[in-house]
């Protein structure tokens, strides 16, 4: 026997409440997937921009780029050793 919330003084059935909860969950899930897709797109855009900047830097100023890479490697090595 299906229980209803009307037994407790309200006119909303438990099936209505379950339906609304499922709808809310589905909407939240769709929104989360949409946001994840947007974030993935933005990360891809940033990665492309960084790659382009590095390529341009290597082409235009190879010595400065090599010095920068060495400095970054030194810092990472010092942090790793700690």
C-alpha positions as CSV (number, residue, x, y, z in Angstrom):
1,X,0.0,0.0,0.0
2,X,1.4,3.4,-1.0
3,X,1.7,5.8,1.9
4,X,1.0,9.4,1.3
5,X,2.0,12.5,3.0
6,X,-1.6,13.4,3.5
7,X,-1.6,11.0,6.5
8,X,0.7,13.6,8.1
9,X,-1.3,16.7,7.4
10,X,-0.1,17.6,3.9
11,X,-1.6,17.1,0.5
12,X,1.6,16.2,-1.3
13,X,2.1,12.5,-2.0
14,X,5.4,10.8,-1.4
15,X,5.5,10.0,-5.2
16,X,5.4,13.7,-5.9
17,X,8.2,14.4,-3.5
18,X,10.3,11.6,-5.0
19,X,9.6,12.9,-8.5
20,X,10.6,16.4,-7.6
21,X,13.8,15.1,-5.9
22,X,14.7,13.1,-9.0
23,X,14.1,16.1,-11.2
24,X,16.2,18.3,-9.1
25,X,19.0,15.7,-9.0
26,X,18.8,15.3,-12.8
27,X,19.0,19.0,-13.3
28,X,22.0,19.3,-11.0
29,X,23.8,16.4,-12.7
30,X,23.2,18.0,-16.2
31,X,24.5,21.4,-14.9
32,X,27.6,19.7,-13.4
33,X,28.3,18.0,-16.7
34,X,27.9,21.2,-18.5
35,X,30.4,23.0,-16.2
36,X,32.9,20.2,-16.5
37,X,32.8,20.5,-20.3
38,X,33.3,24.2,-20.1
39,X,36.3,23.7,-17.7
40,X,37.8,21.1,-20.0
41,X,37.5,23.6,-22.9
42,X,39.1,26.4,-21.0
43,X,42.0,24.2,-19.8
44,X,42.6,23.2,-23.5
45,X,42.6,26.8,-24.5
46,X,45.1,27.7,-21.8
47,X,47.3,24.8,-22.7
48,X,47.3,25.8,-26.3
49,X,48.2,29.4,-25.4
50,X,51.1,28.3,-23.1
51,X,52.4,26.0,-25.9
52,X,52.3,28.8,-28.4
53,X,54.1,31.2,-26.0
54,X,56.8,28.6,-25.3
55,X,57.3,27.9,-29.0
56,X,57.5,31.6,-29.8
57,X,60.0,32.2,-26.9
58,X,62.2,29.3,-28.1
59,X,62.2,30.7,-31.6
60,X,62.8,34.3,-30.7
61,X,65.0,34.0,-27.6
62,X,66.5,30.5,-27.3
63,X,69.2,31.5,-24.8
64,X,66.8,33.2,-22.5
65,X,64.4,30.3,-22.7
66,X,67.1,27.8,-21.9
67,X,68.1,29.9,-18.9
68,X,64.5,30.1,-17.7
69,X,64.2,26.3,-18.0
70,X,67.4,25.8,-16.1
71,X,66.2,28.1,-13.3
72,X,62.8,26.3,-13.1
73,X,64.6,23.0,-13.0
74,X,66.9,24.2,-10.2
75,X,64.0,25.4,-8.1
76,X,62.1,22.1,-8.6
77,X,65.2,20.2,-7.7
78,X,65.8,22.2,-4.6
79,X,62.1,21.7,-3.5
80,X,62.3,18.0,-4.3
81,X,65.5,17.6,-2.1
82,X,63.8,19.3,0.9
